[in-house]
Amino acid sequence: MSKPRALPAELRGRPMPALDTLDDAQIDTLAQLIREARRHQQQQLRHALDAALTHVPLLLRGAVRKILSP
């Protein structure tokens, strides 16, 4: 049985050999947890950027946001 492809995509590279010991359900769960963690991290970064921009003069916020946004 082939392992799901979602995990290597979520890990953005080749998975560690130790992950070969996981079954398909565990790999799917791990991939989903990684996706959720990345989504949460992006949300937190957006909130942090918004909070930081409150210290920037209003007229410059758009330009600063463009520079700092990924």
N, C-alpha and C positions, 0 to 999 in steps of 0.2 A: 504494500500500500504506500503510495507516495505522500510525503508530508505536504501540508498546505503551504502555499506560496506566500501567504500574507505575512508570516513572521519575517522572512528575509527582507521583504519590502519595508516593514515597520522598523527593522533594525538598521536599514539603509546599508546593507552590506551582507557579508557572509556570516551566518550564525555560528556561535561557538559549538565545537563538537559535543560538548556536554548536553546541548539541547536535543541531540539525537535520542536521548533516553526518554524524552517526553512522548506521550501518545498524541494523536491528532487533536483530541479535545483539549488537552493541556496547552498545546501549541496555539490553538485558536483562542483560548482564554488569554494566554500571554500576549498575543498580538493585539487583542481587543484592549487589554489593560495598558499596553504601550500607547495605542492610539488615543485612549482617553487621557492618559497622562500628558501626552503632547498637546492635546486640545486644551486641557486645563492650563498648561504652562503658557500657551499662546494667549489665553484669556487673561491670565495674571500679568503677562508682559504688556498687554494692551492697557489694562487698568493702571499699571505702574507708569506707563508713558503718559496717559491722560493726567495722572496725579502730578507728574513732573512738569507737564506743560502749564499747569496753573501758576508756576513760578516764572514763566516766560511772558513778556508783554503780549497782549492780545494781537497786535498787528503782526507779530513775528511767528505766532503759533503754527500757522499753516506751513510756512517754510521749514521751521524746525521739525514739525511732524514728518514732512516729506524726507528730510535728511535722516531722521532717526528710525523711521519705519522700515521694516525689512522688505 
